[in-house]
């Protein structure tokens, strides 16, 4: 299996009019047939397996069926614990197969990072999803991070930082002077330097 950033999200991290971007898993054999595949891929896909107590299985699956409805379907795959002394486990997984309508294929990483930064859905900012995924993968175990997810998160942070600096540069000189006036007058009032300062601060 491979983890790919190729799935549109219309119901959680985006909307039908402006879909966000999320990840899915696909078979390595399928990835190798895609003309758009780029570069190396992770040799191991890290994740977490959960055991659901029998009395809660129906309830949990009903919840997941709704949460994962936007392009994901139930598949079964082998899960190999990080501890090699433990046996593999057959797990139920929700996967966005390549034939689902939300499957997007390869996207340019820089353009993808920019798209994520401006996307938002009912579950929150698309960038929040990306950064939380990056952190969750890193915390699974030693060397458990996903290089492609980390690269995308770095690009998103860089673009966000550049946009922030650009916005700061676009501030008008008069706005900067007004801010300074407020600071000066506030300081004069705090130090008791004249009654006129108090009046000016109240006007501001």
C-alpha positions in Angstrom: 0.0 0.0 0.0 1.0 3.6 -0.6 -0.4 6.8 1.0 -1.2 9.4 -1.6 -2.5 13.0 -1.5 -4.9 12.5 -4.4 -8.4 12.5 -2.9 -10.8 15.4 -3.1 -12.9 16.3 0.0 -16.3 17.9 -0.5 -17.8 17.1 2.9 -15.0 17.6 5.6 -12.1 19.8 4.5 -13.8 21.4 1.5 -17.1 21.9 -0.2 -18.7 20.6 -3.4 -18.0 24.0 -4.9 -14.4 24.1 -3.6 -13.2 20.6 -2.6 -10.3 20.3 -0.2 -7.5 17.7 -0.5 -7.0 14.6 1.7 -5.1 11.3 1.5 -6.0 7.8 0.6 -4.2 4.5 0.2 -3.8 2.6 -3.1 -2.0 -0.6 -4.0 1.6 -0.2 -5.0 1.0 -2.2 -8.1 -1.6 0.3 -9.3 0.7 3.3 -8.5 3.4 1.8 -10.7 1.0 1.8 -13.7 0.1 5.5 -13.5 1.7 7.8 -16.0 1.6 10.6 -13.4 3.6 8.8 -10.7 6.5 10.9 -9.7 9.7 10.0 -7.9 10.3 7.6 -5.1 7.5 6.5 -2.7 7.7 5.4 0.9 8.6 1.7 1.3 6.4 1.4 4.4 3.1 3.1 5.2 2.7 3.8 8.9 -0.7 3.8 10.6 -2.6 2.6 13.6 -4.9 -0.4 14.0 -7.8 -0.4 16.5 -9.6 -3.3 18.1 -13.3 -2.6 18.5 -15.1 -4.6 21.2 -17.8 -6.9 19.6 -20.7 -5.0 21.2 -19.6 -1.8 19.6 -18.7 -3.0 16.1 -22.1 -2.2 14.5 -22.2 1.3 16.1 -18.6 2.2 15.1 -19.0 1.0 11.5 -22.2 2.9 11.1 -20.4 6.1 12.1 -17.5 5.4 9.8 -19.7 4.6 6.9 -21.1 8.1 7.2 -17.8 9.8 7.9 -16.0 8.1 5.0 -18.9 8.3 2.5 -17.2 10.8 0.1 -15.3 8.4 -2.2 -14.1 5.8 0.3 -15.1 2.1 0.4 -14.4 -0.8 2.7 -11.4 -2.9 1.9 -9.3 -5.4 3.8 -5.6 -5.4 4.1 -2.8 -6.9 6.2 -1.5 -4.7 9.0 2.1 -5.5 10.2 2.9 -4.4 13.7 6.1 -2.4 14.3 7.2 -5.2 16.6 8.3 -7.9 14.2 7.7 -10.6 16.8 3.9 -10.0 16.5 1.8 -11.6 13.8 0.2 -9.5 11.1 -3.5 -8.6 11.5 -6.2 -8.4 8.8 -7.8 -5.0 9.1 -10.9 -3.3 7.7 -9.8 -0.1 6.0 -11.7 2.7 4.2 -9.8 3.4 1.0 -10.5 5.8 -1.9 -10.1 3.4 -4.9 -8.8 4.9 -8.2 -12.3 4.5 -9.8 -14.0 6.6 -7.2 -15.2 10.1 -8.4 -13.0 11.9 -5.9 -9.7 10.3 -7.0 -7.5 13.0 -8.5 -4.2 11.4 -9.4 -0.9 13.2 -9.2 -0.9 16.9 -8.4 2.0 19.4 -8.4 3.1 19.6 -4.8 3.5 23.4 -4.8 0.1 24.0 -6.3 -1.4 21.4 -4.0 0.0 23.1 -0.9 -1.5 26.4 -2.1 -4.8 24.8 -2.7 -4.9 23.3 0.8 -4.2 26.6 2.4 -7.2 28.2 0.8 -9.6 25.3 1.4 -12.1 24.9 4.2 -15.0 22.7 5.0 -17.5 21.7 7.7 -14.7 19.9 9.6 -12.4 22.9 9.5 -9.4 24.2 7.6 -7.8 21.9 5.1 -4.3 23.0 6.4 -5.3 21.9 9.9 -5.9 18.4 8.5 -2.5 18.4 6.8 -0.6 19.6 9.9 -2.4 17.2 12.2 -1.8 14.3 9.9 1.9 15.2 9.8 2.1 15.3 13.6 0.1 12.1 14.1 2.3 10.1 11.7 5.5 11.4 13.4 4.2 10.3 16.8 3.5 6.7 15.8 7.0 5.5 16.3 10.7 5.9 15.4 11.0 7.0 11.8 7.3 6.8 11.3 6.9 10.1 9.5 5.7 10.2 5.9 8.2 12.1 3.7 5.6 13.2 1.1 3.3 14.5 3.8 6.2 16.3 5.5 7.2 17.9 2.2 3.7 19.1 1.6 3.4 20.6 5.1 6.8 22.4 4.7 5.6 23.9 1.4 2.3 25.0 3.0 4.1 26.7 5.9 6.5 28.4 3.5 3.6 29.7 1.3 1.7 30.8 4.4 4.7 32.7 5.7 5.3 34.4 2.4 1.7 35.5 2.2 1.9 36.8 5.7 5.0 38.9 5.0 3.4 40.2 1.8 0.3 41.3 3.7 2.4 43.1 6.2 4.3 44.9 3.4 1.0 46.0 1.8 -0.1 47.9 4.9 -0.5 51.6 4.2 1.9 54.1 5.8 -1.1 55.9 7.3 -2.2 52.7 9.0 1.3 52.3 10.5 1.3 55.9 11.8 -2.1 55.5 13.3 -0.9 52.4 15.2 2.1 54.3 16.4 -0.1 57.2 17.5 -2.2 54.9 19.6 0.9 53.4 21.2 2.4 56.8 22.0 -0.8 58.2 23.5 -1.4 55.1 25.5 2.1 55.4 26.9 1.6 59.0 27.9 -1.6 58.2 29.7 0.1 55.3 31.6 2.9 57.6 32.7 0.5 60.4 33.6 2.0 62.8 31.0 -0.8 65.4 30.7 -4.5 65.2 30.6 -4.7 65.9 26.9 -3.3 62.4 26.2 -6.2 60.8 28.0 -8.6 62.7 25.8 -6.8 61.7 22.6 -6.7 58.0 23.5 -10.5 58.0 24.1 -11.0 59.6 20.7 -8.8 57.0 19.0 
